[in-house]
Amino acid sequence: MTALRPFLPADTAILADIFCAAIEVLTQEDYSDGQRAAWMAVSDDIETFRKRLAGALTLVALVDGQPAGFASLKGADCIDMLYVHPDHIRAGVATTLIDALEKLAMARGATSLSADASDTAKPFFARRGYIGRSRNVIPLGDEWLANTTMVKAVAESVDLQNLPKVLH
């Protein structure tokens, strides 16, 4: 079973490792070696990476008490990051994280959510009802990476009693 808890600054290094492992292993069919290296380099400056995680509502998914993935909600309506360690793919970790972020977004008053989904993550978001709105090409280092902005309408109100339980 996957448990969730809020991001702690001490999580930064392990989440950077999960970030890199997910990109290295899971995106091989969609991005070149150079693109993946540039993408992984985002976590090289650990302090900047920590600030990005801390600057959003970031949840850490735990499997057997160990971090297995993480996701962050920027503002009320933007899924900024979703990464799951390759050892935990197709085990419900990403679903648990996104279910929680969707409910938290609704509690923040969001009526829709957006995510700039990688080509690898696009099918996951599509299965959850997100619809592609625009194709993006972003510069990263000396590389260009493509992703798709995907949007999903969410309920206009949420019962705060039914929010996911987040461990403290």
N, C-alpha and C positions, 0 to 999 in steps of 0.2 A: 504494500500500500504506500502511496505517495503522501507525504505530509508537506505542508508549506510553512514557511516562516519568513519574516522580513529580512532583507539584506542587512548584514552587519559589515562594517569596514574590514573586519578580519577575514571576511569571505573573498576579498578582492582577488587574491592570488589563485585560489581554487576556481573561481568563476572565470578568470582569464584562461586557465587551463582548459576548462570545459568549452569556452568560446573557441579556442584554437583547435581542440580535438574535433569539435563538431564541424568546423569549416574544413579542416584537413581531410577528414574521412567522409563526411556526408555530402559534400558539394563537388566531389571529383568529376562527376558526369556533366555538371553544368558550368563549371568555371575552370579556366586554365591554371596551371601551376603558379604562374606569375600573378594572376588575379587573386588566387587563394592566399598567396604570400602577402600581398598588399593588404588584403582584408584582415588577416591574422595580425599584421603589424599594428592595427588599431589598439591592441592591448599591450604593446611594448612599453608604453609610458604608463606604468601601473597607477600612478597618481591621477592622471587624466582619466584612465579607465574607472578608477574608484569614484571620481567626481561624477562621471556619467551615470554610474549605477546609483549613487547616493542622490543625484539630482532628479530621480524619477521614483515612482513607487515600484521598487524591485522586490520580487518574491523569489525565494530560493526553494526549489523542490528537493526534498530529502527522500532517499530510498535507503532503508535500513540505517537511518540516522546520518547518512552521508550525502553531501550535495550531488545531485544527478542532473540538474538543469536550473535555469533561471529565466525569468521574463520580467520586463519592466513596462510600466505605463507612464508615459510622459503627458503631463497635464491630465485632463479628464478623458481624452478620447484618442490617444495615439499609442499603439503598441510599438515601443521603440526597439526592444530586443526580445528574442526568444531563441534560446539555445539549449540543447539537450545533449549530454554526453553520448557518444555512439553506443556505449554499452547498455544504454537505457532507451534506445529507440523502439518504438512500437510497444511500449510498456505502459502507456497512459500518462507519462510525465508531462508532455507538451499539452495534452488535453486538460489535465488538472490545472496547469498554469494558466492556460487561456480561459478556461471556465471561471477561474478566480478573477482574472483581470477584467473579463466582461462584466461580472457582477459588481466589482469595485468601480468600474467606469460608470455603470448605471447609477450607483450610489452617489457618484460625483456629479450626476446630472447629464451625462452624455446620452445623446439619442442615436449616435452612430460611433463606430470605431474604425480607425484606419490603421493599416500596417504596410510598410514598404517591404514586401515579401521577396526574398531571394527566389530565383528560379527553382531552387530545391524545396523551399517552404511553400511555394504557391499552391500546390495540390492540397496540402494540409489546410490552408486557409479556405480554399474553395470548398472543401468538404464541410467546413463549418459555416458556410453561407456567405463568405466574403466574396465580393464581385470586383474584378479588375477594373480600375478606372483610368489608369495611365501607366504607360511604360516609361521608365526612367533609366538614364545612363549617368552614373556618377563617377567623377574622378577620384581615385584613391592611389596616392603615390604616383607611380608612372603608369598605372593601369586604369582601365575603365570597366566598371561593373554595372550590369543591368539588373534591375529589379522592377517589381510591379506594385504600384499603390493599389491596395485592395481595401474595400469599404464594406461594412456590415451595419445595417440598422439594428439597434437594440431597443428593448422596451423602454418606455418613457419613465417608468417608475420601478422601484425595486423595494421589496420588503427587507429592511435592514436586519431582521431576525434570521433571514436565510442566507446571509453572506457566508462565504467559506470561513471556517475556523482557521485562524493563522496562529501558530504557536508563538509564544513570547519568550 
